[in-house]
Amino acid sequence: DGVHISSVQRNDHDHDNSVKPSGAIKPVYLTLLRKDAIRSLILQKRPSISHSSSSELSPTEMETIVDQAFRIWVDARIHSIQSNFAIHAVECLLRLRRDIASVPTPSLRRRRRRRPSLYIGAITDGNSDPTSVPQLRDMFD
């Protein structure tokens, strides 16, 4: 179980009023924190939301809304990635893929073997899928 927003505490003994997670050895799961933040915002705005006839959302309704909001955030992040590539990043990956990853060398051609492939990968925060970005879809092995 990772750190939830509700498990973050303010340490009144620190002069800088820093916020520290309780049980500092727990990992911080960014998806969990993002969903907790969405849930917190929904609870703050609940009086103005009228998704059901009762005043309280059931846990299932809450999770459905949180998941829908998180999906909107994920889609916006994907769209943002497309607008913020480093200059020539896509062209560079295309050139690596085309010119290096699959071209046999002359000495290997004589032996009818290809040189080892160049593997192109991506490191993410765990919930990102670079293949969901249209320009990157075919770049990674």
C-alpha positions as CSV (number, residue, x, y, z in Angstrom):
1,D,0.0,0.0,0.0
2,G,1.5,3.3,-1.1
3,V,1.2,6.8,0.3
4,H,-2.3,8.3,0.1
5,I,-3.0,12.0,0.4
6,S,-4.8,11.4,3.6
7,S,-1.7,9.8,5.1
8,V,0.4,12.9,4.5
9,Q,0.9,14.9,7.7
10,R,2.2,18.3,8.6
11,N,5.0,18.1,11.1
12,D,4.4,21.0,13.5
13,H,7.8,20.6,15.1
14,D,9.6,21.6,11.9
15,H,10.2,25.3,11.4
16,D,9.7,25.0,7.7
17,N,6.2,23.5,8.1
18,S,7.1,20.9,5.6
19,V,4.7,18.1,4.6
20,K,6.0,14.6,5.2
21,P,4.3,11.3,4.4
22,S,3.6,9.2,7.4
23,G,5.7,6.0,7.3
24,A,8.3,7.4,5.1
25,I,9.3,3.9,3.9
26,K,6.1,3.6,1.8
27,P,6.5,4.1,-1.9
28,V,4.6,6.9,-3.5
29,Y,2.3,5.7,-6.3
30,L,1.6,8.7,-8.6
31,T,-1.6,7.2,-10.0
32,L,-2.9,6.6,-6.5
33,L,-2.0,10.2,-5.5
34,R,-3.6,11.6,-8.6
35,K,-6.8,9.7,-8.0
36,D,-6.8,10.7,-4.4
37,A,-6.5,14.3,-5.5
38,I,-9.4,13.9,-7.9
39,R,-11.5,12.2,-5.1
40,S,-10.7,15.1,-2.7
41,L,-11.8,17.7,-5.2
42,I,-15.0,15.8,-5.9
43,L,-15.7,15.7,-2.1
44,Q,-15.0,19.4,-1.8
45,K,-17.4,20.3,-4.7
46,R,-20.0,17.6,-3.8
47,P,-22.8,20.0,-2.9
48,S,-22.7,21.4,-6.4
49,I,-22.7,17.9,-8.1
50,S,-26.0,16.2,-8.6
51,H,-25.2,12.8,-10.1
52,S,-27.6,10.9,-7.9
53,S,-30.9,11.6,-6.1
54,S,-29.2,11.1,-2.7
55,S,-26.8,13.5,-1.2
56,E,-24.0,10.9,-0.9
57,L,-22.3,9.0,-3.7
58,S,-21.9,5.3,-3.2
59,P,-18.3,4.1,-3.2
60,T,-19.0,2.5,-6.7
61,E,-20.3,5.8,-8.1
62,M,-17.3,7.7,-6.6
63,E,-14.8,5.3,-8.1
64,T,-16.6,5.4,-11.5
65,I,-16.4,9.2,-11.5
66,V,-12.7,9.2,-10.3
67,D,-11.8,6.7,-13.0
68,Q,-13.5,8.8,-15.7
69,A,-11.8,12.0,-14.5
70,F,-8.4,10.2,-14.4
71,R,-9.0,8.9,-18.0
72,I,-9.6,12.5,-19.1
73,W,-6.3,13.5,-17.4
74,V,-4.4,10.6,-19.1
75,D,-5.9,11.6,-22.5
76,A,-4.9,15.2,-22.0
77,R,-1.4,14.1,-21.0
78,I,-1.1,12.1,-24.2
79,H,-2.3,15.1,-26.2
80,S,0.2,17.3,-24.4
81,I,3.1,14.9,-25.2
82,Q,2.4,15.3,-28.9
83,S,2.6,19.1,-28.6
84,N,5.8,19.1,-26.6
85,F,8.3,16.8,-28.2
86,A,11.9,18.0,-28.1
87,I,13.0,19.5,-31.4
88,H,13.7,16.7,-33.9
89,A,13.0,13.9,-31.4
90,V,10.6,12.0,-33.7
91,E,12.8,12.4,-36.7
92,C,15.8,11.2,-34.8
93,L,13.9,8.1,-33.6
94,L,12.7,7.4,-37.2
95,R,16.2,7.7,-38.5
96,L,17.6,5.4,-35.8
97,R,14.9,2.9,-36.6
98,R,15.4,3.1,-40.4
99,D,19.2,3.5,-40.7
100,I,20.7,1.6,-37.7
101,A,18.2,-0.9,-36.3
102,S,17.7,-3.1,-39.3
103,V,20.7,-2.6,-41.7
104,P,23.1,-5.5,-42.1
105,T,26.8,-4.6,-42.3
106,P,28.8,-5.8,-45.3
107,S,30.8,-8.4,-43.3
108,L,27.6,-9.8,-41.9
109,R,26.0,-9.8,-45.3
110,R,28.7,-12.2,-46.4
111,R,27.7,-14.5,-43.6
112,R,24.0,-14.0,-44.3
113,R,23.5,-12.7,-40.8
114,R,22.2,-9.4,-39.5
115,R,23.9,-7.4,-36.9
116,P,22.2,-7.4,-33.5
117,S,19.2,-5.1,-33.5
118,L,19.2,-1.8,-31.9
119,Y,16.5,-1.9,-29.3
120,I,14.6,1.4,-28.6
121,G,12.8,1.6,-25.3
122,A,11.2,4.2,-23.1
123,I,11.3,4.7,-19.3
124,T,8.1,5.9,-17.8
125,D,6.6,6.6,-14.4
126,G,4.7,3.3,-14.6
127,N,1.3,4.4,-15.9
128,S,2.4,6.0,-19.1
129,D,2.3,4.1,-22.4
130,P,4.4,5.7,-25.1
131,T,2.7,3.6,-27.7
132,S,-0.5,5.4,-27.1
133,V,1.1,8.6,-28.6
134,P,0.5,8.3,-32.4
135,Q,3.9,9.6,-33.4
136,L,5.6,7.1,-31.1
137,R,3.4,4.1,-31.7
138,D,5.9,2.2,-33.9
139,M,9.1,3.4,-32.4
140,F,9.7,1.1,-29.4
141,D,10.5,-2.6,-29.2
